[in-house]
Amino acid sequence: MTPPTIGNTTPGRDLKRRFLWLGLAMSLGLVALAIQLYRLQLIRHEEYAAKSVANFVKEVRLRADRGVIKDARGTILVDSRPSFDAFVTPAFCTDCFEQVIPRLAELLQWDADQRKKIEDLVRASRRNAPFQPVPVRVDLTRDEYDRLNARRDILDGVEVVPVPHRNYRADTVLSHVLGYMNEITQEELERLNGDGAKYALGDYIGRRGLERYFESKLRGQDGVRKEVVNARGQTIEELNDKLGENAVIPPTAGSNLVLSIDMRLQEEAERAFPGVTGAVVAIDVNTGFIRALVSRPGFDPNLLTGRVTPSQMATLARDPLHPMINRVAAEHYSPGSTFKVVTQLAAFKSGVFRPETVVNCSGGYRLGARVWRCHKDSGHGPLDGKGAMKASCDSWFYKVADTIGLDPIAEMGKSLGLGRPTGIGVVAEVPGIMPSSAYHDKASPGGYTKGMALNSAIGQGDDNVTPLQLALVYAAVANGGKLYKPQMVQRLENLDGQVMEEFKPEVVSKVDINPAHLKAIVEGLEAVAQEPGGTAYRAKLKSGLPPDFLVAAKTGTAQVARIGTVRLKTHQMSYFERDHAWFAGFAPADKPELAVVVLNEHGGHGGVDAAPTALAVMKKYFELKAQDATSPPPRANQPYTPSLPPAPSLDEAALTRTVVPPPRVNLPGEPIQPPSETGDDSATAD
């Protein structure tokens, strides 16, 4: 036996040390395992329990009915139609990219780009939310629906789900008011869900108009139904009863909107309006509620609701008439002579001019070395305030601007709401322009000059208003100076017709106007429509309104392009160089109820091409009022059925017609002058 050597370990001692280290490692492993079990089973129990349940319990979304939109009498303008969408749930889609999606591509006739887009969408969803259904085709056709249903046995994870789609019954009518819907974006999904909303991939959201503004009220709250499913996502009916009474949370329908617009009056406005482009606004002067609203051309919301193809959007974008622009509030125009109400109010307020102040019109007004022409070349002779309004004499208003300057006129216009948004909210709007001397000092080369005041006084130059703003101005003149917030929704109702919220008239401001001045203004406006020589007199005679039915009105013809001394006929000019035809007024003049503004864009002359439309709307309004007073109300919730003829179309040649204006001829005694600062060279007839 070999004796032990100092410094060497025996085999027994070495083995003992190894067992010690092994035991220590096992102990540490058990401790780590215990900690992990504690974390999984206690700390994160609810999270993993939910995930385990998700492997066999699927939550089926029960979509809430979106609220309908009705007119003032309860006629349904917008509702939802039944349709079907195809969804893929990544967690249940076995052999998804090798078999299922290629089969879908064949059945739904996808091209390579569509197939790749769906594959990318499903891959992203598989990583982030594998149990959330992904929409792969919306609004299936009948043939597509039948093909998918016939092959469901080989389409694991694919579902065909009934999903209501928006149905706009009025076609292009009121399209700018109603708006449309399309698919929510990823950015909107994250932002809205972060604020507590519950949107999902593929949901539709309101775009523009009422659909956007009342999105949260219209959409309601979705419900949930729990179902037991197998690994392929197929429902196991016999196990569903074991989920308990909380397996179904019913949806809550969205609120219905009831508008202030009466479709009977709306149809009359559409029929009577001859313009290819333009606007009509009819508003209650004592409440601010809109009774009819035309913006032409419109667009088809049914076409835009859904996944719009690039070619469809390109067609809309290329349209030279811009059908997506709401001309009532989102576009502004020179108001022409309809603005003379503002100028005359400023003149009377200044104290320098009174209703009886006489100005002689010889066919123009000389300021410095230049003659500013009246629309009547031979002149109107001596006229007081009423006569100037009746004949729409430019010279009277030139004299006002030369005497008091631009700023008092601008101040009056701003007090009546010009140069700022009306606050309607439902539709996008532009503020318009109410120029002052300070505005011109900043915006005009060389700054403000007196000639700019003369242009503004007759509604030309840099004056720009929306038809809605002008309607509110005339409503304020009619009601004694109250400037209302324009509204077009009267109330919100639930599914049973109970009122959930009612909107009351809102006065934005009370304009400080001397009652005597208002009386004089209204007398002048009455003369425009009621007395021979008034610019709307002939249109009133032909309207069918009784002679004793008093209308207060002003016509206007706003120049678009600079013209020479010799005036061209409307048909001789290219479309975009034609004047805008305006009418603004209210009735009855002795007890006003309704204000109407018509803009016939590039239409011609206000007295001929705008006044008849407004008078037809007024006539229809009071006929309906008398009819409703004696007839029982109609049965509510009747779907609207369009009965309007096609809107007027544009002569395509007019868009490209080359116009050669006659040479500029100076008036007798007038020195040769350069174009004016604003580009306006003369006034035009109303």
Steps between C-alpha positions, in 0.01 A plus 500: 500500500639832395510758780304827450687792362477845656290744275306223317122432554356161542231372256240496777556858595482612134172317446357656811584850375333427163181388672505820703519721188235292325266537793558872513420534126185294541391713793553819301306351210210409727500850647495652150221263398300591811541871424390452139199292605405769750527766230299301246233360728447791735635825363406445129221250559225707340703576188590138426158372600347731242744376237424139577128563478554674166626172363152353522262795570463753220344842544271586210438869454134606486496818295279783617249645256620840385243775546295611202480857370154646437359822365282733707187286442665166575573386144807274507785640293781272622474151644691171476449215256583134569825373351776247571875536556768229493744475794808290578595421861878427491499272808253263335639523148705181455724487191391859454754618245544166323134407451234730650601836353576353155150345503349834604691676224352258247144520635501880532705561185780698661792618296859465623502837676176430685623159610830641630317774689280243676797277580686793658190595698451147634871462588493826697183395679645156581784673685294765679145366544465141372144458629368822344318446167656681207267632225615372160198593285218741586152506353507164322298459185241223489728282285799553731285415802380176341851396395643550850212321670537203265870457593491574873623149582842574347530860619619465860478827692281669236162641600225674306340746742189715453613864525261791430620752243387861473225578251458859379152520352524855361788421262694824437240723668627631837821301454714779647273515805466127560863407429609141450695221675812300429751277672674619813876550474758344729586841645132572575461153650782559746393855586128434545542175690749678723220745584268217605321424172469142379580488131647198323700448185272534200240718675347791312504852639315815401664731247370851449163644582264351753665157486824650629363764737261262678716187470497421874120544518417305186720192546362363829678231707580152373408188698674162544394136469733228631521169315689175562714414197740227395856547377371593153275774641179305439222540756417208731132565560449240775756670723370856464237451772778450756626856456232640731263795484778753437584341167309771314526877547247659263599803288357849550374672186624847407284811516291618207547852364196709409589789271336839463502447123165415340556280194190640331656847508840354418360337186344827390833678544674229297240517222490880482877553503624521139870516580764244413695620803390713791301501820158562652438565871160542664515589870248582772572864587369458858690185597799450269382153401566413135193383306664421165857490377631433150866469405552408138658292366486233766652154526352156561568400864419138415796497262740640761373287790732201503833437340518751217721403209783735399339550160175617662682751716706618202180564303362717781830684540522579128146635472537873420176576686637359830194305621659431842490871597200613701419829331265610776774543760837375376536739205473878494408743226470871427142578607437772243208734567353278774772658716346847458284432806818506711626817331170681550482400867852638547404818315196564722694415817768756408246782521634652180237323292130467573231306314397820323856593394505548121793419272489577129607216269619600155623153410811499716688656790825691463770441759815686416586446136287192465131441432339206681212385285147423613341192347262733315716691255241776448466553875209486744476871574440625856416219745445479875591194708186304413531581132868403498417161651206444267698576184826366643672826403874461545568875503305553824717241673820632344416834660458330839839330473673819386346693791530267801784273381533124517534438873141588609373266227737224616396555863132460410573187296696341783224577751266305269731199502699555180868411499466219755351148513132475591560218747271251327744222587332224302672595176841651435495870427727785396493836679464714188664843476368831634782734395595812693771759439730304732432185299599672176810652659618144563358310202499746210809627316540867584251480786153643531361754254155658484409312184496181701219641715292569187543142384406361842193723527335317209612152609799469270873525558616286789153457654438127531206331671355152515132454408437392861653820638290711266184314604576583864555867412155523339345301785645754745357789296163321499484423873623835631871431542530153659784295355417131553726198493391298196380149585361208302436236770191550717535203735645158575261208555544145621377190315148545642473863392552648846688832501852459641624852430333805349680795346370847572557818297825675593550875465865572424472877532257789483606753239455861608286641218268799528142375441433796272798401287377141481155622398650707220714209381200264491297758304776513241516122480123483461520741208748265327231230472173689533537813288547545123863568426618278783760245392285207624162647403451292184605179677245575776223555243575163339542309829132435565521669841200725581559871433434581866757245616796727578853388418810694606794416278818601327642360178866502414727425207859450611767553240753218472727618217604852399285629216520783251250770420302276264337219697494145371193278515520213745504235225792678333724449801679192625329348804756609760496862376124543538361715780349351816124556537381577856169543678457567872173579670233411753123471525248612596666841520245624757538194726813311392529124539728367226821636349625356171834546326573366152840496333495389138874467449603631156127519435450848357279767661341498844156622395468237228713203606466499881183688604250247351654218704477690828141610437401141414648383831314773691173412326540130577588567864181691572289255301637215713439700815133547408470136395649368824268718707196313363637153420586220744871435544644221282590157629856526632798287399406475134806452276570785263449422132682733258275657239722777366606539137874496426684818596595733213824406328765728359553562133850356473589746225444784745797387708745544216336775296754767412376848576644802323363804686444821308766768539481733797320819396521809718184683595466856363732729693662211686879485483669170421536312826683186608300215653377568852681376808260212551472393140140621478433732210131568528178407669257265333123504473293309754 
